[in-house]
Amino acid sequence: MDLVLVTFLCLVVNLISLIRIRRFMVLWHLLRGAAILPTVAAPLPPPRSRSQWIKIRNRQWWETTVLTEFTDNEWKANFRTSRISFMKLCDLMSPYMAPEVTTVRAPIPLLMRIAVVLYKLGSCVEYRIVANQFGIHKSTVKKFVYQFCVSMLEGPIRQLIRVPTDEEALQIARRFEAVYHIPQVMGLIDGTHIPILPPSDGYRDFINRKGWPSYVLQAVVDDRCCFWSISCRMPGSAHDANVLSQSDLYKRAHLLPQCVRTIEGQDIPLFLIGDPAYPLLSWLMKGYKNSPRLSAEQESFNTYLSSGS
């Protein structure tokens, strides 16, 4: 019995040795092949010198046509704003987008940077087309657009779009009443859809009632169509009431101007006007839903309310 056990152990040892030798040979061939490959590989191509350091681009359209020949109507058609508003925007963005002095080449001036951004945002054309129009590289267009959007959110937009003060809200209400004969209106609220390329995950959530993907932009404007509140965070399928409930306007409604006015014995605060999709709130007025059962007074109310919105 001992002889059989010893013989079996010898066989096991020999088998293990053969396996180790086989693994060693495989590893040796791999290492040998890795050492040989660099010697038989094709030589690296010689380095190429740059064909040009600076590409000459044509900026004649901006420097000659736009700055010297554009009329006010042409300026507004291309940049979606008047020349006066454009210059004010340049002053606002100067601390964020003003060029730095360089020793290599002349920097692109601030006016041209803002014009590139507005031309891109206003036309939705490709970066390549905007670049060719202004005589710059397409990566520069992308850089300016990104820089403008990020800088706008960090500073100027808080000065331009904000809730009016009590005095400003009263002035808005007086102008509304003088034109539309509706007292205590400090703004109009509505929504629109901003087209997007939706994510693959949750694609259906972004499809709006018109059948294309979007984000819902909720906005409040005064009697002069100046924005004082915006919210753009809900997908296109969201109902207007849901968009409102998720906005900062709704969450901070208690901070809105009150300025209560007594009319025929009733205390009426300042309020917004919205369409029937919005809920009826103490600070949000909406018309009656269309129905054949509406009384003459209700139809008249809807008519006056629609004229104001």
C-alpha positions as CSV (number, residue, x, y, z in Angstrom):
1,M,0.0,0.0,0.0
2,D,2.9,2.4,0.8
3,L,4.4,1.6,-2.5
4,V,1.2,2.6,-4.4
5,L,1.0,5.8,-2.4
6,V,4.6,6.8,-3.1
7,T,4.1,6.0,-6.8
8,F,1.0,8.2,-6.9
9,L,2.7,11.1,-5.3
10,C,5.6,10.8,-7.7
11,L,3.2,11.0,-10.6
12,V,1.5,14.1,-9.2
13,V,4.9,15.8,-8.7
14,N,5.9,15.1,-12.2
15,L,2.6,16.4,-13.6
16,I,2.9,19.6,-11.7
17,S,6.5,20.0,-12.9
18,L,5.4,19.5,-16.5
19,I,2.6,22.1,-16.1
20,R,5.1,24.6,-14.7
21,I,7.6,23.9,-17.5
22,R,4.8,24.5,-20.1
23,R,3.8,27.8,-18.5
24,F,7.4,28.9,-18.4
25,M,7.9,28.1,-22.1
26,V,4.7,30.0,-23.1
27,L,5.8,33.0,-21.1
28,W,9.3,32.8,-22.6
29,H,8.0,32.8,-26.1
30,L,5.7,35.8,-25.3
31,L,8.6,37.8,-23.8
32,R,10.9,36.8,-26.7
33,G,8.2,37.9,-29.2
34,A,7.8,41.3,-27.4
35,A,11.5,41.8,-27.6
36,I,11.7,41.0,-31.3
37,L,8.7,43.1,-32.4
38,P,10.3,46.6,-31.9
39,T,13.3,45.4,-34.1
40,V,11.1,44.4,-37.0
41,A,8.5,47.2,-36.8
42,A,8.5,49.8,-39.5
43,P,10.5,53.0,-38.7
44,L,8.6,56.1,-37.5
45,P,7.8,58.7,-40.2
46,P,9.9,61.8,-40.1
47,P,8.3,64.8,-38.3
48,R,6.5,67.2,-40.5
49,S,6.9,70.9,-40.3
50,R,3.8,73.1,-40.0
51,S,2.5,74.4,-43.3
52,Q,1.5,77.7,-41.8
53,W,1.5,79.3,-38.4
54,I,-1.4,81.8,-38.9
55,K,-4.2,81.3,-41.5
56,I,-5.2,84.5,-43.1
57,R,-9.0,84.9,-42.8
58,N,-11.3,87.5,-44.3
59,R,-13.2,89.8,-41.9
60,Q,-14.5,92.2,-44.5
61,W,-18.1,91.4,-43.8
62,W,-17.8,92.5,-40.2
63,E,-15.3,95.3,-40.4
64,T,-16.7,96.9,-43.6
65,T,-20.3,95.9,-44.2
66,V,-21.6,95.6,-40.7
67,L,-19.8,98.4,-38.9
68,T,-20.0,101.0,-41.6
69,E,-22.9,100.2,-43.9
70,F,-25.6,98.3,-41.8
71,T,-28.8,100.2,-41.2
72,D,-30.8,99.8,-38.0
73,N,-33.2,97.4,-39.7
74,E,-30.3,95.3,-41.0
75,W,-28.6,95.3,-37.6
76,K,-31.8,94.1,-35.9
77,A,-32.4,91.4,-38.6
78,N,-29.0,89.9,-38.2
79,F,-28.4,90.3,-34.5
80,R,-32.0,90.3,-33.2
81,T,-31.5,93.5,-31.3
82,S,-31.2,97.2,-32.0
83,R,-27.8,98.9,-32.2
84,I,-28.4,100.8,-29.0
85,S,-29.3,97.6,-27.1
86,F,-26.3,95.9,-28.6
87,M,-24.0,98.5,-27.2
88,K,-25.6,98.3,-23.8
89,L,-25.1,94.5,-23.9
90,C,-21.4,95.0,-24.7
91,D,-21.0,97.3,-21.7
92,L,-22.6,94.6,-19.5
93,M,-20.4,91.8,-20.8
94,S,-17.2,93.9,-20.8
95,P,-16.0,92.6,-17.4
96,Y,-16.4,89.0,-18.6
97,M,-15.5,89.0,-22.3
98,A,-13.2,91.9,-22.8
99,P,-10.0,90.7,-24.7
100,E,-6.6,90.5,-23.1
101,V,-3.6,92.0,-24.6
102,T,-1.4,89.4,-26.3
103,T,2.0,89.6,-28.0
104,V,1.3,87.0,-30.7
105,R,-1.5,88.6,-32.6
106,A,-4.2,91.3,-32.2
107,P,-7.1,89.9,-30.1
108,I,-10.7,89.9,-31.4
109,P,-12.4,93.0,-30.1
110,L,-15.3,92.9,-27.7
111,L,-18.0,94.1,-30.2
112,M,-17.1,91.4,-32.6
113,R,-17.2,88.7,-29.8
114,I,-20.7,89.8,-28.8
115,A,-21.8,90.0,-32.4
116,V,-20.6,86.4,-33.1
117,V,-22.6,85.1,-30.1
118,L,-25.8,86.9,-31.1
119,Y,-25.5,85.8,-34.7
120,K,-25.1,82.2,-33.6
121,L,-27.9,82.2,-31.0
122,G,-30.2,84.2,-33.3
123,S,-29.8,82.0,-36.4
124,C,-29.0,78.5,-35.0
125,V,-26.6,77.9,-37.9
126,E,-23.5,75.7,-37.7
127,Y,-20.3,77.0,-36.0
128,R,-18.6,76.6,-39.3
129,I,-20.9,79.0,-41.1
130,V,-20.6,81.6,-38.4
131,A,-16.9,81.2,-38.4
132,N,-16.7,81.8,-42.2
133,Q,-19.0,84.8,-42.0
134,F,-16.8,86.5,-39.4
135,G,-13.4,85.3,-40.6
136,I,-12.5,83.3,-37.5
137,H,-12.1,79.6,-36.6
138,K,-15.2,77.6,-35.6
139,S,-13.6,76.6,-32.2
140,T,-13.4,80.4,-31.5
141,V,-17.1,80.7,-32.1
142,K,-17.9,77.9,-29.7
143,K,-15.6,79.4,-27.1
144,F,-17.3,82.8,-27.3
145,V,-20.8,81.3,-27.1
146,Y,-19.9,79.2,-24.1
147,Q,-18.2,82.1,-22.4
148,F,-21.1,84.4,-23.0
149,C,-23.7,82.0,-21.6
150,V,-21.8,81.1,-18.5
151,S,-20.9,84.7,-17.8
152,M,-24.5,85.9,-18.4
153,L,-25.8,83.4,-15.8
154,E,-23.1,84.5,-13.3
155,G,-23.8,88.2,-13.3
156,P,-25.8,90.4,-15.8
157,I,-28.9,88.2,-16.0
158,R,-29.6,88.9,-12.3
159,Q,-29.6,92.6,-13.1
160,L,-31.8,92.3,-16.2
161,I,-34.3,89.6,-15.1
162,R,-35.6,90.2,-11.6
163,V,-38.8,90.6,-9.6
164,P,-39.9,94.3,-9.7
165,T,-39.9,96.3,-6.5
166,D,-43.1,97.5,-5.0
167,E,-42.8,100.9,-6.8
168,E,-41.9,99.3,-10.1
169,A,-44.8,96.9,-9.8
170,L,-47.2,99.8,-9.1
171,Q,-46.0,101.6,-12.2
172,I,-46.5,98.4,-14.3
173,A,-50.1,98.1,-12.9
174,R,-50.9,101.8,-13.7
175,R,-49.7,101.4,-17.3
176,F,-51.8,98.2,-17.7
177,E,-54.9,99.8,-16.3
178,A,-54.5,102.9,-18.5
179,V,-54.4,100.7,-21.7
180,Y,-56.5,97.6,-20.9
181,H,-58.7,98.9,-18.0
182,I,-57.8,96.0,-15.7
183,P,-56.4,97.1,-12.3
184,Q,-53.6,95.5,-10.3
185,V,-51.9,93.6,-13.1
186,M,-48.1,93.4,-12.6
187,G,-47.3,90.9,-15.3
188,L,-48.3,88.2,-17.8
189,I,-47.3,84.6,-17.5
190,D,-47.1,82.0,-20.3
191,G,-44.8,79.3,-21.6
192,T,-43.1,78.2,-24.9
193,H,-41.1,75.3,-26.0
194,I,-37.3,75.3,-26.7
195,P,-36.3,72.6,-29.1
196,I,-33.5,70.3,-28.0
197,L,-31.7,67.0,-28.8
198,P,-33.2,64.7,-26.1
199,P,-31.3,62.2,-24.2
200,S,-31.7,58.5,-25.1
201,D,-32.8,57.8,-21.5
202,G,-36.3,59.2,-20.9
203,Y,-36.8,60.4,-24.5
204,R,-40.6,60.3,-24.2
205,D,-40.6,62.8,-21.3
206,F,-39.3,65.5,-23.6
207,I,-41.8,65.0,-26.4
208,N,-44.3,67.9,-26.2
209,R,-47.9,68.0,-27.4
210,K,-46.7,69.1,-30.8
211,G,-44.7,65.9,-31.3
212,W,-41.1,67.1,-31.0
213,P,-38.6,67.2,-28.0
214,S,-38.2,70.3,-26.0
215,Y,-37.8,72.1,-22.7
216,V,-40.6,74.3,-21.4
217,L,-39.7,77.9,-20.9
218,Q,-42.0,79.7,-18.5
219,A,-41.7,83.5,-18.5
220,V,-43.3,86.5,-17.0
221,V,-43.3,89.9,-18.8
222,D,-44.5,93.4,-17.9
223,D,-46.6,95.7,-20.1
224,R,-43.5,96.6,-22.2
225,C,-42.7,92.9,-22.9
226,C,-39.6,93.0,-20.6
227,F,-38.9,89.7,-18.8
228,W,-38.8,89.8,-15.0
229,S,-39.0,86.0,-14.3
230,I,-38.0,82.9,-16.3
231,S,-37.8,79.2,-15.6
232,C,-36.5,76.5,-18.0
233,R,-36.1,73.2,-16.2
234,M,-39.1,71.0,-17.1
235,P,-39.2,68.6,-20.1
236,G,-41.6,69.3,-23.0
237,S,-44.3,66.8,-21.8
238,A,-44.9,68.7,-18.6
239,H,-48.2,70.6,-18.1
240,D,-48.1,74.3,-17.6
241,A,-49.4,73.9,-14.0
242,N,-46.6,71.5,-13.2
243,V,-44.0,73.8,-14.7
244,L,-45.3,76.6,-12.5
245,S,-45.2,74.5,-9.3
246,Q,-41.6,73.6,-9.9
247,S,-40.5,77.2,-10.6
248,D,-38.8,79.7,-8.3
249,L,-41.7,82.1,-9.0
250,Y,-44.1,79.7,-7.3
251,K,-41.8,78.8,-4.4
252,R,-41.1,82.4,-3.6
253,A,-44.6,83.8,-4.3
254,H,-44.8,85.2,-0.8
255,L,-42.0,87.6,-1.8
256,L,-43.9,89.1,-4.7
257,P,-45.1,92.7,-4.4
258,Q,-48.4,92.9,-2.7
259,C,-49.5,96.6,-2.7
260,V,-53.2,95.8,-1.8
261,R,-55.8,98.2,-3.3
262,T,-59.4,98.4,-2.1
263,I,-61.9,98.2,-5.0
264,E,-65.6,98.3,-4.2
265,G,-64.9,97.1,-0.7
266,Q,-62.6,94.3,-1.7
267,D,-58.8,94.2,-1.0
268,I,-57.2,93.3,-4.3
269,P,-53.4,92.5,-4.3
270,L,-51.2,92.7,-7.4
271,F,-51.5,89.7,-9.6
272,L,-50.4,88.0,-12.8
273,I,-52.6,87.1,-15.8
274,G,-52.3,83.5,-17.2
275,D,-54.3,81.2,-19.5
276,P,-56.8,78.6,-18.2
277,A,-54.0,76.0,-18.0
278,Y,-52.7,77.7,-14.9
279,P,-54.2,77.3,-11.4
280,L,-56.3,80.1,-9.9
281,L,-54.2,81.7,-7.1
282,S,-54.3,84.8,-5.0
283,W,-51.6,86.2,-7.2
284,L,-52.5,84.6,-10.5
285,M,-55.7,85.4,-12.4
286,K,-57.0,83.3,-15.3
287,G,-60.1,83.4,-17.4
288,Y,-63.1,81.1,-17.4
289,K,-62.9,77.9,-19.4
290,N,-64.7,78.1,-22.7
291,S,-68.2,76.8,-22.3
292,P,-71.6,77.5,-23.7
293,R,-72.9,78.0,-20.2
294,L,-70.8,81.1,-19.6
295,S,-72.9,84.2,-18.6
296,A,-72.6,87.5,-20.4
297,E,-70.5,88.9,-17.5
298,Q,-68.1,85.9,-17.6
299,E,-67.6,86.2,-21.4
300,S,-67.0,89.9,-20.9
301,F,-64.4,89.2,-18.2
302,N,-62.6,86.8,-20.6
303,T,-62.6,89.4,-23.3
304,Y,-61.0,92.0,-21.1
305,L,-58.6,89.5,-19.7
306,S,-57.5,88.3,-23.2
307,S,-57.0,91.9,-24.3
308,G,-54.5,92.3,-21.5
309,S,-52.6,89.1,-22.2
